[in-house]
Amino acid sequence: MRVRSMAPPGAAETIPKPSTPWWRRLSVRGAAMFRPRAAAGVDRGQVTVFVVLLAVGALMVTSLVYFQGLKLRAGREAGNVAEEAARAGAGQLNRAQVYRTGVKSIDPEAAVRQARAYLAGAGQRGTVTTVGARRVRVTVTISRPAPMLSLIGVETVTATRTATADLVTGVDSGDGQ
């Protein structure tokens, strides 16, 4: 069986050789998309701009994660120091009042002194106040240097936490008695 040609009568029929790659059989415009841009002479640096923008975005996200990590660490440290100082202050029982009246309360001066001593021992500063007769409140502010973030103008990371401790006396056996 013979295949009919689709070429108009009298026109020379050009059939590509079977060894010709498929991309060479495309039109001139189609073949240009398979050539590298540098070879075509139309390199305009579009990929370079994309890579620069991508690198800047990645650097910004990394800096944000680093900053938040510093902030969380400073906050956790401030909270821990405030809680321990408040507990140290709340443990100062006013023994004279307990012996005289039987009412258990903290000694305000001793509580403030003990909480400040704990803060000084931890190398931190803070405010210590007594709230009522059975509670001590401590507020601690911690500042940490931010070495990598100084490039964008952030020199330090600061976190403030407040903790309150109550005077608890006696032993609770947990069975409701």
Disulfide bonds with the S-S distance in Angstrom:
none
